[in-house]
């Protein structure tokens, strides 16, 4: 084959990569500029002088406790992920391996909600959350989202792909359902559980609409909801705003680098159900 | 836990017990309540925040439901009627938001079906660096809409933004009002969304492409089919179920657009880029008219359900 084609291919790929990555690099570079450097027209690429002005602003602001938002987000996303893993895996096990009255109807109901736009439930869910006094607490961004059907659907499909013989062997040894679930099925499902964990964490960490409307107190916000405030407070003070955006980006980008395989697999598998 | 896998695997090599009868015994073992106990934690969540809100939402929509008033009188379909009668207070705002979401969906969906397919085809063979490029294309999707919104509000800033600066550097107009005037605001919202999410669809396409048997391409080659013919007669038919999935989920995602408009154009100019979802939450949670907002939600969900059903019908039909 000719030598031109690979060169052309890499040229095209690098150009596309630049389109995807340059904005992210610009965010990083701006976050370490001074206010004046960021206001410069035309803007300069490199931060000169290098400055921690943006980060100083957000980390020392009492009106916008960004560090607190960061911790809130970390706590919420972690607890949400654990809640999804426990509830979805147990339910998926029952749906994949047990026979009981109403199984077909229940599964159809769960899958059916996958086709419902989640935003259409926001008003009733707000009122429900209000009745149980969850508005403006971290619980309200941890728990309701775990009702999502995706985890149950995803794990059920995975469990069905595991041959039942292993569990039957455990039954012969006198294991009960809980022991089979914990000691046979879950260890075999580590890749799927890791995928679901990463996807749940990303979803919760990035969630924007719900936190914006259910959290009010500055010290209770999650990072995405707080970033909206930051934009209002700093308007065109871009080093500060970009420093905030960096704080929200770095954890998930690190997670993506280390768990790329899981993210990609989770996404590809979600398409195969179609 | 590793011990159990090994133990299990070791036992697996023994002759497996005879199938169906054993399996039935295994599932019938234990208490009848067992399945429900396993389901209970999820079902509580699903019931309270997944199913109940569907019925509750319809119920609310039939009432004059002000979040701040104790009385919520039943008013039948009045909230729905308000959406359609031109003399109601919300008629203009509501249909302006439907128009905004419509424009956004109309332009973003075709791009989000086609561009990712191109990316997936570029990546659909093994070459050094493939994983890196796939990760780079996907990276923006890992970030939330809050980050994307703030970042692009800055990049598209008419004076300080990188976009106008780069355009100026190659001799194009460098003063385009990307976020404050139409049609530029639409170009921005659609462009940013394509940039943000096309890696996601590309990964789904890639999985679909890898499921097309290589023999089909070989056979087409033997029959003398060129690259374009193979694309039309092997790739596209092989991808049809995946395309249906991408098309349907992208319509749903685009119709639910909120954060981009909220943060990048902030509704500007005027309220022209205020979308349906934004209108619903503002009506319900900022203006406290939950009844009307619920009616909007129900109507909106039904519209999307119709669109999804039509999709499935069309694709099914063409498959026969």
Interface residues (C-beta under 8 A of the other chain):
Chain A: X6 X9 X10 X12 X13 X16 X17 X19 X20 X21 X22 X23 X24 X26 X27 X30 X38 X39 X41 X42 X43 X83 X86 X87 X88 X90 X91 X93 X94 X95 X97 X98 X99 X100 X103 X106 X109 X110 X113 X115 X116 X117 X118 X119 X120 X121 X122 X123 X124 X125 X126 X127 X128 X143 X144 X145 X146 X147 X148 X149 X152 X163 X164 X165 X166 X167 X168 X169 X170 X171 X172 X176 X177 X181 X183 X184 X186 X187 X188 X202 X205 X206 X207 X208 X209 X213 X223 X224 X225 X227 X228 X230 X231 X236 X238 X241 X242 X244 X245 X248 X249 X252 X253 X255 X256 X257 X260 X263 X264 X267 X268 X269 X270 X271 X272 X273 X274
Chain B: X1 X2 X4 X5 X8 X9 X11 X12 X14 X16 X17 X22 X23 X25 X26 X27 X28 X29 X30 X32 X34 X35 X36 X38 X39 X41 X42 X43 X45 X46 X48 X49 X50 X51 X52 X53 X54 X56 X57 X60 X67 X119 X122 X127 X129 X131 X133 X134 X135 X136 X137 X138 X139 X140 X142 X143 X144 X145 X146 X147 X149 X150 X151 X152 X153 X154 X155 X157 X159 X160 X162 X165 X168 X195 X199 X200 X203 X204 X205 X206 X207 X208 X211 X241 X242 X244 X245 X246 X248 X252 X255 X256 X258 X259 X262 X263 X277 X280 X281 X284 X285 X290 X293 X294 X297 X298 X300 X301 X304 X305 X308
